[in-house]
Amino acid sequence: MTWLSSFWRSSIGGKVTMAVTGVLLFGFVVAHLLGNLQLLKGPDAINSYAKMLHDLGPLLWVMRIGLLVVFLLHVVTAIRLSRANKAARPVAYAKEATMQASLASRSMVLSGLSLLAFIVYHLLHFTFGITNPDHMARKAAGAGGHDVYSMVTASFANPAIATAYAAFQLVLFLHLNHGLQSFAQTIGFHHGRYTPMIKQLSFLLAALVAGGNVCLALSVQLGIVKGAA
């Protein structure tokens, strides 16, 4: 394991780690959005989807723990690379305009930590039922298990929760937009011809993911998706 640790601590190893974990996390947020969009189909659809996940049993917890390890590795590596960059340039830039890369790096760490805080709350809310035990207590008559439809609609019907959720989606958008561009640069797609297209594609993908999540909250707030009776 020594060589693996040495590789991770190297500059190239850190960038590869960020790229690999970033792709895995991006795949998760896309899959998470697609699953949550079942809300728009009604109670049976999303409750059946939730029951399917619950029926995975121990495998579901293996996936959750694996995802948590990937996320923590992503955050820790980002912090290490950020500190290494600062140590390599201890003298401040003379002009603010020359600090774009450094500012982007610092914002990525801060947005990543903000998303970590959001994930912790999300787990306490929907997985462990600590923050809103009344939501967790709801049962689905048709699909069995928890009434996820009722839990989600009751949550997004609260303006404070819906607003906070939308705010974190803005953070997610900024993080994904920059992260996807960084990933493309890491794997070598950095060319005058392709870079503008990569920037546009990164913006579009980040907007679709974050925007889709915001639409779920808005659909409840606007009454498009009705809360359970």
Buried (B, 14 or more C-beta within 10 A) or exposed (E): EEEEEEEBEEEEBBBBBBBBBBBBBBEBBBEBBEBBBBBEEEBEBBBBBBBEEBEEEEEEEEEEEEBEEBBEBBBBBBEBBBEEBEEEEEEEEEEEEEBEEBEEBBBBBBBBEBBBEBBEBBBEBBEEBEBBEEBBEBEBEEBBBBBBBBBBBBBBBBEEBBEBBBEBBEBBBBBBBBBBBBBBBBEEEEEEEEBEEBBEBBBEBBBBBBBBBBBBBBBBBEEEBEBEE
